[in-house]
Amino acid sequence: MKFTQGLALVATTVLFCGGAATVTASASAVELTGNAPESGSVTLNSDDSVVSASSNELLAEIDGSAQKAATLLRTVVNMKSGRWVYYSDHHNYLNKYKWGHSNYYRSTSSHESKAKVGSKSSGWVSASAHHYSKATAKGKGTFKAYYSNN
């Protein structure tokens, strides 16, 4: 038997009733033109809608994107020399538990990211140029994602 590994854009999920459903993953892309702030953060409420950001430019770009659409799974913020991806998953809607992720890539220097859900924090996670800093926090409450060019 030959095993072939592949990448699919559409995943099929088996439902409890024995049927199948097609789920399409998508992301919102935010382009920060000019000089992005050296550090930043966003706060998402329990519905994963952005309620605040560390800068007006960042908040305006996120508000201008399709961030608040319910089908979006991740937000990608493209900057001149990097990319910041933040999202939450593993939602337990019965007890409000979830995971928050803040992943930051920078091509020119060391950098860091942090994730916080409620009172639980990943702490700052550092990475060198050309690597992602990957921060994950698990808990209940508001999710806050951070990036910094330390």
C-alpha positions as CSV (number, residue, x, y, z in Angstrom):
1,M,0.0,0.0,0.0
2,K,1.4,3.4,-1.0
3,F,0.9,6.4,1.2
4,T,0.8,9.8,-0.5
5,Q,0.9,13.0,1.5
6,G,-0.7,16.1,0.1
7,L,-2.0,19.6,1.1
8,A,-5.6,20.4,0.7
9,L,-7.3,23.8,0.9
10,V,-10.6,22.2,1.8
11,A,-11.0,19.8,4.7
12,T,-13.8,17.3,5.3
13,T,-15.1,16.9,8.8
14,V,-17.1,13.8,9.8
15,L,-20.2,14.9,11.9
16,F,-21.6,13.0,14.8
17,C,-24.6,12.0,12.8
18,G,-22.4,10.1,10.3
19,G,-22.5,12.7,7.5
20,A,-19.7,14.9,6.2
21,A,-19.4,18.6,5.8
22,T,-16.9,20.7,3.9
23,V,-15.0,23.4,5.8
24,T,-13.0,26.1,4.1
25,A,-10.2,27.8,6.1
26,S,-9.6,31.5,5.5
27,A,-7.6,34.4,6.9
28,S,-7.8,38.2,6.9
29,A,-4.8,40.0,5.5
30,V,-3.9,43.4,6.8
31,E,-1.3,45.5,5.0
32,L,0.6,48.0,7.1
33,T,2.0,50.6,4.7
34,G,4.9,52.7,5.6
35,N,6.6,52.3,8.9
36,A,4.8,49.9,11.2
37,P,5.1,50.5,15.0
38,E,8.1,48.8,16.6
39,S,5.7,47.0,18.9
40,G,1.9,46.4,19.0
41,S,-1.0,44.5,20.4
42,V,-4.6,43.8,19.8
43,T,-7.4,42.7,22.2
44,L,-10.1,40.4,21.1
45,N,-13.4,39.9,23.0
46,S,-15.1,36.5,23.7
47,D,-16.5,36.6,20.2
48,D,-13.0,37.1,18.7
49,S,-13.8,40.6,17.5
50,V,-11.1,43.2,17.8
51,V,-12.1,45.7,20.5
52,S,-8.8,47.6,20.8
53,A,-5.3,48.0,19.4
54,S,-2.1,49.6,20.5
55,S,-2.1,52.1,17.7
56,N,-4.7,54.0,15.6
57,E,-3.1,52.9,12.4
58,L,-3.2,49.2,13.3
59,L,-6.8,49.5,14.5
60,A,-7.9,51.3,11.4
61,E,-6.4,48.7,9.1
62,I,-7.9,45.8,11.0
63,D,-11.3,47.6,11.1
64,G,-11.0,48.1,7.3
65,S,-10.4,44.4,6.7
66,A,-12.9,41.6,6.9
67,Q,-11.6,40.8,10.5
68,K,-15.1,40.6,12.0
69,A,-16.5,38.1,9.6
70,A,-17.4,34.9,11.5
71,T,-15.7,32.6,8.9
72,L,-12.2,34.0,9.4
73,L,-9.8,31.9,11.4
74,R,-6.7,34.0,11.5
75,T,-5.5,37.5,10.9
76,V,-2.2,38.1,9.1
77,V,-0.6,41.5,9.5
78,N,2.0,42.1,6.7
79,M,4.7,44.7,7.5
80,K,7.7,46.0,5.6
81,S,10.1,43.4,7.2
82,G,7.8,40.9,8.8
83,R,4.5,39.2,9.4
84,W,2.4,38.9,12.5
85,V,-0.3,36.2,12.7
86,Y,-2.7,36.1,15.6
87,Y,-5.8,33.9,16.3
88,S,-7.6,31.9,18.9
89,D,-8.8,28.3,18.6
90,H,-9.7,25.3,20.8
91,H,-12.8,27.2,21.9
92,N,-14.9,25.4,24.5
93,Y,-18.2,27.4,24.4
94,L,-19.5,25.7,27.5
95,N,-16.9,27.0,29.9
96,K,-15.3,29.8,27.7
97,Y,-11.9,28.1,27.6
98,K,-9.7,28.8,24.5
99,W,-6.2,29.1,23.2
100,G,-4.7,32.4,22.0
101,H,-1.7,32.5,19.5
102,S,0.6,35.3,18.5
103,N,3.2,34.4,16.0
104,Y,5.7,37.0,14.6
105,Y,8.2,36.7,11.8
106,R,10.9,39.3,11.1
107,S,13.5,39.1,8.4
108,T,15.9,41.7,9.7
109,S,16.5,41.2,13.4
110,S,15.5,39.4,16.6
111,H,11.9,39.9,17.8
112,E,9.3,38.5,20.1
113,S,5.7,37.8,20.6
114,K,3.3,37.2,23.5
115,A,-0.2,35.8,24.0
116,K,-2.5,36.3,26.9
117,V,-5.9,34.8,27.6
118,G,-7.6,36.1,30.8
119,S,-4.9,36.0,33.5
120,K,-2.8,33.3,31.7
121,S,0.2,34.6,29.7
122,S,2.8,32.9,27.6
123,G,5.4,35.4,28.5
124,W,7.6,36.9,25.8
125,V,8.8,34.3,23.3
126,S,11.9,35.4,21.3
127,A,13.3,34.4,17.9
128,S,16.2,35.4,15.7
129,A,15.8,36.9,12.2
130,H,14.1,34.6,9.7
131,H,12.3,32.6,12.4
132,Y,8.8,32.9,13.9
133,S,8.4,33.6,17.6
134,K,5.4,31.5,18.5
135,A,3.5,32.3,21.7
136,T,0.5,30.4,22.9
137,A,-1.7,31.1,26.0
138,K,-4.5,28.9,27.3
139,G,-7.3,30.2,29.5
140,K,-10.7,31.8,29.9
141,G,-11.5,35.4,29.0
142,T,-10.3,38.2,26.7
143,F,-7.4,37.3,24.3
144,K,-4.6,39.8,23.8
145,A,-1.8,39.3,21.2
146,Y,1.5,41.2,21.2
147,Y,4.5,41.6,18.9
148,S,7.8,43.5,19.5
149,N,11.0,44.2,17.6
150,N,12.9,44.1,21.0
